[in-house]
Amino acid sequence: MGFEGLDMERGQMVNDRPQSEMGIVKAARLRRELKSSRNIRDIAAGIELAEQEKEMRMAAQVDMNFLLGNKIKK
C-alpha cells in the first residue's frame, strides 16, 4: 500500500490525493466528452461544406458569365 498524497500535520495523516472516480461516473463523463467532440466535429464539417458550396457557386457564376460574354463583377 502506497502513501503517496498523504502528509503528516500535527501528528495526523492528511489526505491530499485527488478525488477518485467511480466506474459509472467515469463512464458517464467519457460519454459526455465523446458526444461533445462529435458535435464539434459535425459543426466543423458543416462549416467546411458550406464554404465549398460557396466556392462552387462563385466558380459556376464566373463560368456562366464567361459563356454569356458578360463582364465579371468584382
C-alpha positions as a printed Julia matrix, in Angstrom:
74×3 Matrix{Float64}:
   0.0    0.0     0.0
   1.46   3.37   -1.01
   1.44   6.57    0.95
   1.63   8.97   -1.99
  -0.54  12.02   -1.42
  -0.7   11.55    2.37
   1.01  14.16    4.54
   1.52  14.41    8.27
   0.21  17.52   10.01
   0.26  17.81   13.8
   0.57  14.06   14.15
  -2.35  13.23   11.84
  -2.32  11.97    8.28
  -3.95  14.39    5.81
  -5.26  13.05    2.51
  -4.11  15.35   -0.32
  -4.93  12.79   -3.01
  -7.21  13.81   -5.87
 -10.81  12.67   -5.61
 -11.17   9.26   -7.21
 -13.94   8.48   -9.71
 -16.25   5.52   -9.55
 -16.56   3.43  -12.71
 -20.08   4.56  -13.63
 -19.23   8.24  -13.06
 -16.11   7.9   -15.21
 -18.11   6.16  -17.96
 -20.73   8.94  -17.91
 -18.03  11.64  -18.1
 -16.31   9.89  -21.01
 -19.67   9.53  -22.81
 -20.36  13.28  -22.41
 -16.88  14.14  -23.72
 -17.36  11.84  -26.72
 -20.75  13.36  -27.52
 -19.32  16.88  -27.25
 -16.4   16.04  -29.56
 -18.83  14.54  -32.09
 -20.93  17.72  -32.02
 -17.85  19.87  -32.57
 -16.7   17.63  -35.43
 -20.15  17.78  -37.07
 -20.28  21.58  -36.83
 -16.79  21.89  -38.33
 -17.77  19.56  -41.2
 -20.9   21.63  -41.85
 -18.89  24.86  -41.99
 -16.42  23.26  -44.39
 -19.22  22.04  -46.68
 -20.83  25.48  -46.69
 -17.53  27.08  -47.71
 -17.07  24.52  -50.51
 -20.59  25.13  -51.81
 -19.98  28.88  -51.77
 -16.79  28.42  -53.81
 -18.66  26.17  -56.27
 -21.42  28.77  -56.71
 -18.86  31.5   -57.33
 -17.0   29.33  -59.87
 -20.26  28.47  -61.63
 -21.19  32.15  -61.82
 -17.8   33.04  -63.31
 -18.19  30.22  -65.88
 -21.7   31.37  -66.78
 -20.55  34.98  -67.2
 -17.71  33.83  -69.43
 -20.05  31.76  -71.6
 -22.53  34.6   -71.92
 -19.8   37.16  -72.6
 -20.73  39.28  -69.58
 -18.11  41.26  -67.73
 -17.12  39.81  -64.38
 -18.28  41.94  -61.46
 -15.93  42.34  -58.55
